[in-house]
Amino acid sequence: MKLARDIRPITYMKTRAAELVESVAGEGRTVVITQGGKARAVVIGVEAYQAWQDALGLLKLLAQGEADVACGRVVPQRKAFERARRRLRTRG
């Protein structure tokens, strides 16, 4: 992030919305919008947003898995694969 280019006041967004959208969508930039000198919002393109959502989903799954291990909710790999194969056979 280049501070001079990627942090903009809200008036910039109001007066140059189309340019801002083109910049974040076309260049993949993330722009921080300030209001009263404080960061208040972030503008990102749809592709970047989807990538963040996908990464967040994976992190949630990882955290769930770690919590399961910490609580002892685990099964040996062989048993897990056997269960999965049985379920797949009954569906197919």
C-alpha positions in Angstrom: 0.0 0.0 0.0 1.4 3.4 -1.0 0.1 5.9 1.6 -0.1 8.9 -0.7 -2.0 7.0 -3.3 -4.0 4.5 -1.3 -5.4 6.6 1.6 -8.0 9.1 0.4 -10.5 11.5 2.1 -14.2 10.8 1.7 -14.4 13.9 -0.5 -12.2 12.1 -3.0 -14.7 9.3 -3.1 -17.6 11.6 -3.5 -16.1 13.5 -6.4 -14.2 10.7 -8.1 -16.3 7.6 -7.5 -15.9 6.2 -11.0 -12.2 6.8 -11.0 -11.9 5.1 -7.6 -13.9 2.1 -8.7 -11.8 1.7 -11.8 -8.6 2.0 -9.8 -9.5 -0.7 -7.3 -11.1 -3.0 -9.8 -8.7 -2.6 -12.6 -5.4 -2.4 -10.7 -6.4 -4.6 -7.7 -5.6 -1.8 -5.3 -7.2 -1.4 -1.9 -8.0 2.2 -0.9 -8.6 3.4 2.7 -11.2 6.2 2.9 -10.8 8.6 5.8 -13.4 10.8 7.4 -12.4 13.5 9.8 -8.8 12.3 9.5 -9.6 8.8 10.7 -9.8 5.6 8.6 -13.5 4.8 8.2 -13.8 2.4 5.3 -11.9 0.3 2.8 -12.7 0.0 -0.9 -11.6 -3.1 -2.7 -12.5 -4.8 -6.0 -14.8 -7.7 -6.2 -12.1 -10.2 -7.0 -10.0 -9.2 -4.0 -13.0 -9.3 -1.8 -13.8 -12.8 -2.9 -10.2 -13.9 -2.3 -10.4 -12.5 1.2 -13.7 -14.3 1.8 -12.2 -17.6 0.6 -9.1 -17.2 2.8 -11.3 -16.3 5.8 -13.4 -19.5 5.2 -10.2 -21.6 5.2 -8.9 -20.0 8.3 -12.3 -20.7 10.1 -12.0 -24.4 9.1 -8.4 -24.5 10.4 -9.5 -23.0 13.7 -12.3 -25.5 14.0 -9.9 -28.3 13.3 -7.4 -27.1 15.9 -10.3 -26.8 18.4 -11.3 -30.3 17.7 -7.8 -31.6 18.3 -7.5 -29.7 21.5 -10.8 -31.2 22.8 -9.8 -34.7 21.7 -12.4 -35.0 18.9 -10.2 -36.9 16.6 -10.1 -40.3 14.8 -7.2 -42.1 13.2 -6.8 -41.3 9.5 -7.5 -44.9 8.4 -10.8 -44.9 10.3 -11.8 -41.5 8.8 -11.2 -42.7 5.3 -13.1 -45.9 5.9 -16.1 -43.9 7.1 -15.9 -41.6 4.1 -15.7 -44.6 1.6 -18.7 -46.2 3.2 -20.7 -43.0 3.0 -19.7 -42.5 -0.7 -20.7 -46.1 -1.5 -24.2 -45.8 0.1 -24.8 -42.6 -1.9 -23.5 -43.8 -5.3 
